């Protein structure tokens, strides 16, 4: 019986705190509302896109003019809404995405989860040991694939990733052909400028929550003053 009384007392205290019109409970409710809304958005994106992250922001000019810094890009799983096609396959099928044949993929360089994913176009699929000849200026470079995967390239870059970056962000070696398991997804749509918010997401969240809390406090204080004025008028 004592345990039930204790439990009931705790529940009543939590309920009273949650329903209280005081400043701290009100602020807690506002923050909880934001977290619930964010969680719901994440759940919907996972259902629609089938991968995570489902939204990425363009941070460099490597995909100009088809993607620009600050663009917000919706990402879907590679096999969702049609199979993933490389530029080589797109040239044959007529499939175009973001101004050129083939899909733009988002991948983890060499499978490294500590680095930001790269968003570049899938140029072709190569098998292990396959050689491809690339033109770089007036000279030709022969590249031999160390394993099967996609050759990738930024639309605004002069050469493919696999020879363009010898040690991308201290990766420990050149970027290798992109294995399927390294692919997060493919770019589906992009929205200009909106991506500047995710680029500064932490400050944005702090500012939004702070504004919501301040607005709530302002409303509470105004309601309190109005109540005090009414009580004073009644006394007089």
C-alpha positions as CSV (number, residue, x, y, z in Angstrom):
1,X,0.0,0.0,0.0
2,X,2.8,2.4,0.9
3,X,4.5,1.8,-2.5
4,X,1.2,2.6,-4.3
5,X,0.8,5.8,-2.3
6,X,4.4,6.8,-3.1
7,X,4.0,6.1,-6.8
8,X,0.7,8.0,-6.8
9,X,2.3,11.0,-5.0
10,X,5.2,11.1,-7.6
11,X,2.8,10.9,-10.5
12,X,0.7,13.7,-9.0
13,X,3.7,15.9,-8.5
14,X,4.8,15.3,-12.1
15,X,1.3,16.1,-13.4
16,X,1.1,19.3,-11.2
17,X,4.5,20.4,-12.5
18,X,3.6,19.8,-16.1
19,X,0.2,21.6,-15.8
20,X,1.7,24.5,-13.8
21,X,1.5,28.0,-15.3
22,X,4.7,29.1,-13.7
23,X,7.7,30.1,-15.8
24,X,10.0,27.0,-15.4
25,X,7.3,24.4,-16.2
26,X,6.1,26.5,-19.2
27,X,9.6,26.7,-20.5
28,X,10.0,22.9,-20.1
29,X,6.8,22.4,-22.1
30,X,8.1,24.6,-24.9
31,X,11.4,22.7,-25.2
32,X,9.6,19.4,-25.1
33,X,7.3,20.6,-27.9
34,X,10.3,21.4,-30.0
35,X,11.9,18.0,-29.4
36,X,8.7,16.2,-30.2
37,X,8.3,18.1,-33.4
38,X,11.9,17.4,-34.5
39,X,11.4,13.7,-33.7
40,X,8.3,13.6,-35.8
41,X,10.0,15.2,-38.8
42,X,12.9,12.8,-38.5
43,X,10.5,9.8,-38.5
44,X,8.7,11.1,-41.6
45,X,12.0,11.7,-43.4
46,X,13.1,8.1,-42.6
47,X,9.9,6.7,-44.0
48,X,10.0,8.7,-47.2
49,X,13.7,8.6,-47.9
50,X,14.8,5.2,-46.5
51,X,18.2,6.5,-45.4
52,X,19.9,8.8,-43.0
53,X,20.9,11.6,-43.2
54,X,18.0,12.3,-45.4
55,X,19.0,16.0,-45.8
56,X,22.4,17.4,-46.5
57,X,23.8,20.8,-47.2
58,X,26.2,21.8,-50.0
59,X,29.3,23.2,-48.4
60,X,31.6,23.6,-51.4
61,X,31.6,24.7,-55.1
62,X,32.5,21.3,-56.5
63,X,29.0,20.7,-57.9
64,X,28.5,24.2,-59.4
65,X,26.5,25.1,-61.4
66,X,24.1,22.3,-60.7
67,X,24.4,22.6,-56.9
68,X,25.6,25.6,-55.0
69,X,26.8,26.4,-51.6
70,X,23.9,26.7,-49.2
71,X,21.6,24.4,-51.2
72,X,19.6,22.0,-49.1
73,X,19.5,18.5,-50.7
74,X,16.9,15.8,-50.1
75,X,18.6,12.3,-50.1
76,X,16.9,9.0,-50.7
77,X,18.2,5.4,-50.7
78,X,20.0,4.4,-53.9
79,X,17.3,1.9,-54.9
80,X,14.3,4.1,-54.0
81,X,12.3,5.8,-56.8
82,X,14.3,4.0,-59.5
83,X,17.7,2.3,-59.6
84,X,20.9,4.3,-59.1
85,X,22.5,5.1,-62.5
86,X,25.9,6.4,-63.3
87,X,26.8,9.0,-65.9
88,X,27.9,6.2,-68.2
89,X,24.5,4.5,-67.8
90,X,22.6,7.7,-68.1
91,X,24.3,8.5,-71.4
92,X,22.7,5.2,-72.7
93,X,19.3,5.4,-71.0
94,X,18.8,9.1,-71.3
95,X,18.4,9.5,-67.6
96,X,19.4,12.9,-66.3
97,X,19.6,14.4,-62.8
98,X,20.8,17.9,-61.8
99,X,21.7,18.9,-65.3
100,X,23.7,15.9,-66.4
101,X,23.3,12.2,-67.1
102,X,23.4,9.9,-64.1
103,X,22.8,10.2,-60.3
104,X,24.5,12.4,-57.8
105,X,25.4,10.2,-54.8
106,X,26.3,11.0,-51.2
107,X,29.0,8.7,-49.9
108,X,31.4,8.2,-47.1
109,X,35.0,8.4,-48.5
110,X,36.6,5.0,-48.1
111,X,33.8,4.1,-45.7
112,X,35.1,6.5,-43.1
113,X,32.3,7.6,-40.8
114,X,34.4,10.3,-39.1
115,X,34.5,12.5,-42.2
116,X,31.7,14.5,-43.7
117,X,30.1,12.6,-46.6
118,X,30.9,13.7,-50.2
119,X,28.2,14.6,-52.7
120,X,29.4,14.0,-56.2
121,X,28.2,12.4,-59.4
122,X,28.6,8.7,-60.0
123,X,30.6,8.5,-63.3
124,X,30.9,4.8,-63.9
125,X,31.2,1.4,-62.2
126,X,34.6,-0.3,-62.3
127,X,35.6,-3.8,-61.3
128,X,38.7,-4.7,-59.4
129,X,41.8,-4.3,-61.5
130,X,40.0,-2.5,-64.3
131,X,42.0,0.3,-66.0
132,X,40.5,3.5,-67.2
133,X,42.3,6.2,-69.1
134,X,41.7,9.8,-68.1
135,X,42.6,13.0,-69.8
136,X,44.2,15.6,-67.5
137,X,45.1,18.7,-69.5
138,X,47.2,17.5,-72.4
139,X,48.4,14.3,-70.7
140,X,46.6,11.1,-70.1
141,X,46.5,9.2,-66.8
142,X,45.8,5.5,-66.4
143,X,43.9,4.6,-63.2
144,X,43.7,1.1,-62.0
145,X,40.8,0.3,-59.6
146,X,41.9,-1.4,-56.4
147,X,38.5,-2.9,-56.0
148,X,35.0,-2.6,-57.5
149,X,33.0,0.6,-57.0
150,X,31.8,3.8,-58.5
151,X,34.2,6.4,-60.0
152,X,33.0,9.8,-58.8
153,X,33.5,13.4,-59.7
154,X,32.3,16.9,-58.8
155,X,30.6,18.5,-61.8
156,X,32.8,21.5,-61.3
157,X,36.1,19.6,-60.7
158,X,38.6,18.9,-63.4
159,X,39.4,15.3,-62.5
160,X,37.7,12.4,-60.7
161,X,37.8,12.1,-56.9
162,X,40.0,9.0,-57.1
163,X,43.0,10.9,-58.5
164,X,42.0,14.5,-57.6
165,X,42.5,14.1,-53.9
166,X,45.7,12.2,-52.9
167,X,44.9,12.5,-49.1
168,X,41.4,13.9,-48.6
169,X,41.2,15.5,-45.1
170,X,43.8,13.2,-43.7
171,X,42.0,10.2,-45.0
172,X,45.3,8.3,-45.0
173,X,45.4,7.8,-48.8
174,X,43.5,8.5,-52.0
175,X,39.8,8.2,-52.3
176,X,39.0,4.8,-53.6
177,X,36.1,3.7,-55.9
178,X,32.9,4.0,-53.9
179,X,31.6,0.6,-52.7
180,X,27.9,0.2,-52.6
181,X,27.9,0.0,-48.8
182,X,29.7,3.3,-48.6
183,X,26.8,5.1,-50.3
184,X,24.3,6.9,-48.1
185,X,22.0,7.6,-50.9
186,X,21.4,9.7,-54.0
187,X,20.3,13.3,-54.4
188,X,16.6,13.7,-55.2
189,X,15.8,17.4,-55.0
190,X,17.6,20.6,-53.9
191,X,16.3,23.9,-52.5
192,X,18.6,27.0,-52.9
193,X,19.8,28.9,-49.8
194,X,17.8,27.0,-47.2
195,X,20.9,24.9,-46.4
196,X,22.5,27.9,-44.8
197,X,20.4,27.1,-41.7
198,X,21.7,23.6,-41.2
199,X,25.3,24.9,-41.7
200,X,24.7,26.8,-38.5
201,X,22.2,24.5,-37.0
202,X,23.4,24.6,-33.4
203,X,23.2,28.4,-33.1
204,X,19.9,28.4,-34.9
205,X,18.4,25.8,-32.4
206,X,19.7,27.8,-29.4
207,X,18.3,31.1,-30.8
208,X,14.9,29.5,-31.6
209,X,14.5,27.8,-28.2
210,X,15.7,31.0,-26.4
211,X,13.1,33.1,-28.3
212,X,10.4,30.7,-27.6
213,X,11.2,30.7,-23.9
214,X,11.5,34.5,-23.8
215,X,8.2,34.8,-25.6
216,X,6.5,32.5,-23.1
217,X,7.9,34.4,-20.2
218,X,6.7,37.6,-21.7
219,X,3.2,36.3,-22.1
220,X,3.2,35.0,-18.5
221,X,4.4,38.3,-17.1
222,X,1.9,40.3,-19.1
223,X,-0.9,38.0,-18.0
224,X,0.2,38.3,-14.4
225,X,0.3,42.1,-14.6
226,X,-3.2,42.2,-16.1
227,X,-4.5,40.0,-13.3
228,X,-2.9,42.2,-10.7
229,X,-4.4,45.3,-12.3
230,X,-7.9,43.7,-12.3
231,X,-7.5,42.7,-8.7
232,X,-6.4,46.3,-7.8
233,X,-9.4,47.7,-9.7
234,X,-11.7,45.4,-7.7
235,X,-10.3,46.5,-4.4
236,X,-10.8,50.2,-5.4
